[in-house]
Amino acid sequence: MEEEKTMHNDIHTLTWEGKEILLIGTAHVSRHSAELVTDTIEETRPDAVCVELCNTRLASIQDADRWRNMDIVKIIKEKKSLMLFMNLLLSSFQKKIADRFDIKPGQEMINALASAKNVGAEVVPSDREIQTTLSRVWRGMGFWEKMKLVFSMVFSFGQSDDIKEEDIEKMKQEDILQSLLSDVKEAHPIIEKALIDERDQFLAEHIRSAPGEKIVAVVGAAHVPGIKRYINQGTPIDVAALNEIPPAGNTGKVLKWLIPGLILLLFGLGFMMGTGKDMILIWILANSVFAGIGALAAMAHPYTIVSAVLAAPLTSLNPMIAAGWVSGLVEATSRKPKVRDLEAIPHDITSVKGFWRNNVTRILLVVIFTNLGSSIGTMAAVPFFVKLIS
């Protein structure tokens, strides 16, 4: 591959095995980027247009009513509540910035799809599934690292209010998810690897294998250097390996069973020493109180709070179920989301108040906060156990 003279500061012209590739580096909330995409595609009339979208995100752009098809109960049962919550935070971060400057989130991708249709070009969704990317990040972190990640995303949620229009061009230097995770990515190399380097490889392979002799690729500017590097290397890229979700670490599997086992062992020692009843009382109070506080913090229905209080002492000893799943299902039943809740998600996720107001997003908060409270309760009880048997 040889790089030719650039047509524009944000357009990089490459050649690969007889193909001409116009790589457009964009900011996902920039009006200038959106206009540049339209102009480039309609002037060059490529055979294919590659977009930094996975099939799921492409479908969400093409189907404005996608939220109506959400099954929140199924999401809870499949243990995907936290992943959905992180996805919504990402969408919210992008939408809040876009709304401030009167542009749709991902307008450059919307323009790319429309222009591709106008010139008869084939659309190639070239990015890895967002669920796979987040799962690969998630599996590379421990429990407290995960909690820190979630809280960092929530904290960054409010920082978008401070972004000025001149900062948008600076955001071209980072992936939108990179920006949201800027506070934790330095401490966790897996974030940088999964969000940028692996996706650079994934995008590079799909771009250079796109059909036709002239290709326009619309990607975030943060990915341009890596895409150019991997196309230039010309070595095969194992896309299947990049799509694999690593199995849960052995440490996590062991701890899932080891912690309840140790708790039961402490109970046994306590009963042998005559302090078993005190330990049971401490266990119930610690788990119930903190899980209840978590559900209360999510502004859960009274029935949901009661379910969190009752379930936590039992689920904390059961590696196969979590208190948040129980309380989330109760919340979904007590305040069953209506069509208007599903339709309001794009608007409600733009504010903290909206997350708590919407029946769908509040269910996710109930699951997360109840689980967090239950975990804190478990850790709070253990020191008291040790003191009673020592």
N, C-alpha and C positions, 0 to 999 in steps of 0.2 A: 504494500500500500504506500502511496505517496500523498502527502498533504499539499494541496495547491493553494494559491493565493485566496485569501478570504474575500467574500463578497461584501461582508458587513462584519462589524466587531463581534456580533453574536452569532454569525453563521460561519461554520467551518466546512470547507469543501474537501472531501476525501475521495480517494479511488480505491476500489477493492475488487480484484479479479474482473476487471472490465466494467464494474458498476461505479456510477457517480453517486456519492452520498453527501447530501447537504444536511449537516448537523446543526440544528438551531438550539442554542442555549437560552432558556427562558427563566423568568421568575413567575411562579404560579399565580401571583396576584398582581401582575403588571399589565396595564393597558397597552403599553408600548410593545411588550412581548406578544400580546394577542394580535395586535395589528401586523406585526412583523411576520407572524406565522401565516396569516391570511394572504398577505402580499406575496410572500415567497412561494407558497404552493400554487397560487393562481398564475403567477408569472412563469414558473418553471414547469408546471404541469407534469409532475412525476408519475411514475408507474405505481409506486406504493408510498404510503405515508405511515411511518412508524410513530407511535405515540407512547409516552411514558405512562401507560395505563395497563393494568392487568385485566383479564376478562371480567372480573367482578366489578371493577370500577368503571369499565367501559359500559357494562350493562346498567350501572346506576346512573350514568349520564344520559343514556338513551331511554331510560324508564324513569320518568319524574315521579311516578307513584310507587316506587320500590318500597317505601316505608310501610305501605299498607299490607304488604305481604309478610311483615316480620312476625314471627311466632316467638314471643318472649319466653313462654313456658318451655319450649323446645330448647332455647338458648341456655336457660338455667340448667335443664337436665343434662345437656351436653357439656356443661362446665365451661361455657364460652362467654360468661357474663363479663369478666374482666377484659377480655379481648375486644368485645363490642364496646365497652366503656372507653378503652384506649382509642379505638377507631373513631368514636364520637368526639373525643377530645381533639383528635387530629383534625377532623372535619370542622370543628368549632373554631379552632385556632385559625385555620385558613379562611373560613367564612367571615369571621369578625374583621380580619384585615381587609378582605375583599369588599365587605359592605362599607367600610370607612371610605373607600376610594371609588365607590359606585361601579364595581365590576364584579361579575360572577366568579366564584371560586373556580379555578381551573379554566378560565375563559379561553386561554390559549389552546387547550385541548379541545374545547367545544368548537373553536374556530377551525382547528385542524380537521376535525371530523366533517364539518360542513364544507370546507374547501375541498377536501378529498372527494366528497360526493359530487361537488360541482365540476371537477375536472376528470371524474371517472377513475380515480386512483383507488387501489385496494388499501384498506385500513388494516394495519398490523398492530394489535396490542402487544407491546414488547416487554412490559415489566413483569416481574414476579408477583404472584398473588400477595396482597398485603397481609393476609392471614398467615401465610408461610413466613414472611419476613418477620412479623412480630413474634411468631412462635419460635423462630430460631434465636431471636434476641432473648425471649423469655426463658428458654431452656438453658441458656448460658449464665443465668443468674441464680443466686440463692434467695431465700425467703425475704430477708431484710433488704437485699438489693432490689427486689421486685417492689417492695413497699416504698422504698425511696424513689424508685422510678415513677410509680403512680403519683406520689405526692409532688414530685418535680413537675410532672405533666400538668397536674392541677394548678400548681403555683404559676407555671408558665402561661396557663390559660388566661390569667389576668394581665399579663405583661403585654399582650397584643394591643391594649388600649394606648400604650405609650409609643407605638410605632408611627413615625412620620412618613410622609410620601417619599421623601428623599432616601429613607431607609429601604424602600422596596428594591432599588437597584442593588443595594448591598446584599439583600437576601438572595440574589442570584448566586452568591458564592456558597450557599448552603442549601441542601435539600430541606423542604418544609418540615419534615419530621426531625431532621437534624437540628433545626432552629428550636423546635419545641423541646428537644432533649439536651439542649446545650449545657445545662447545669450538671448533667450526670455522665455525658458521653466520655469525658476525659478520664473518669474513674473506671469506666467499663469499656475496654477495647472491643468487646463483642458488638456493641452498638454501632461503632464506626464500621466494623467489618461487615455486619449484616445489612446495615442501611445503605452503605455507599459501595464498598469494594465488591461485594457479591452481586449487588444489583448492577454495577458497572459491567461486570462480566456477562450477566444475563441479558442486559440491554444490547451490548456489543454483538453478541451472538445472533440475537433476533434481527438486529438492524442489518448486519452484513449478509444474512441469509434471506432477507426479504425479497419477494419476487420483482422482476423487472430490472432495467438497466439504470434507471434514475430513481433515487430514493430520497425522500425528505424525512428526517427524523426529528421529532419535537420532544426535547427532554429538558429537565431542569439543568441549569448551568453548572450546578455542582457535579453533575455526572459527566460533563463534557471531557475533562482531562482523562478520566479513567476509561471512558468509551474509546477515545482516540488511541490510548495506550494499548488496550486489548485488541482492537482491530489491527493496529500496526504490528503487534507481535505475530499475528496470524496463526497462533497455535490453537488447536481445538479446545473448546470450552465445554466442560461436562455439565450441561444444563440439568440433567437428572439429579446429579449430586447436589446442585444448588437448590433443588426443589425438595430435598429430603428434610424432614423435621426430625432432629436428633431425639433419640429416646431420652426419657427422664433420667437424670443422673442417678447413679447408684446411691449417692449420699442421701438424696431426697427420698428414694424408695426405702432405705434403711430407717431414716428418721421417722418416716410416716408410721412405721410399726414400732420402732424403738421407743419413741416418746410415750405413747399410750402404755407400752409394756412396762416402762420404768415407773410410770404413775401408778399402775396396778401393783407393782412390786412395793412401792412406798406405802400404798394402802395396806398391803399384807403385813408389812413390818409394823405399821401403825396399830393394827388390830392385835398383833402379838404383844405390843407394848402398852396396850390399853388406851391409845390415842386415836383409834380408828374413827370413832364417831366425830371427833373434833375435825379430823381431816376431811371427812365427807362434807361436813358443814362448810368448811373453808372452800372446798372444791366447788360446791354448788353456788355459794355466794360469789366467789371470784368469777366463775364463768358466766353465771346468770347476769350479774350486775354489769360487767363489761360488754357482753353481747347485747344486753338490753340498751345500754348507753349507745352502742353502735347503731342499733335500729332506730332509737330515738333521734340520734343525730341526722339520720336520713329522713326524718319526719314520716316514719312509717305509720301505718294504720295501727290502732291499739291492739287488734288481734295479732298483728305481725310482731309487735313488741313482746307480747305474751309468749308467742311461739318461739322467739329468740331466747327469751329467759328460760323457757322449759327445755328447749332442745340443746342448748350449748353444753350443759354438764354431761350429756350423753354423747353427743356427736364428737366432743373433744377426745373421747376414748375410742371412737370408731374411725379408723383410717379411711373408710370407704365413703363417708358422708360428712358434710360440713354444715354448721349451723346456718350459714348464710344461704345455702341452697334451700333449707327448710323455710326460713323466714321469707326468702324471695318468692317461693311458690305460694306461701300464704298471702303475701302482699299482692301477687298477681291475681289471686282469687278474690281477695277482699276489695281491691280496687282494680277490677279488670280494665285494662286499657281499651279505650274506645277508638273508633276510626279517627276522630279529631285529634287524639293524642299522637297517633302515628303520623298524621298529616302535619302536625305542629313540630315534629322533631327538628327539621332543618332550622326553624326559627328559635325554638326553645334552647337549643344547644349553644346559642350565641351569648348566653348569660348564665351566671351561677344560679340566679333565682330560677331560671328556666329549667335547669337540670332537676331542681327539687320540685318544681311545679308539675312537670310532665309525668304522667303515670308510668310511662315506659322507662324513662331515665331514672326515675326515683326507685324503681324496682332494682335497677343495677346498683344504685347507691346502697340500697338495703342489703343486697348480697355482699358487697365489698365491705361495708362498715361492720356488719354483723360478724363476718369471718375475722376481721381484724380485731374486733372486740373480744371474741372468743379466744383468739391466739394470745392476746395480752392477758386475759384472765388465767389461762393455763400457766403462763410464765410467772404470773404474780403469785399463784398458789404454791408452786414448787418450793420456794425458800421457806415458807411456813411449814411445809411438810418436813423438810430437812431439820428445821428447828425442833419440831415436836418429837422426832425420833432420835435426836442427838443427845 
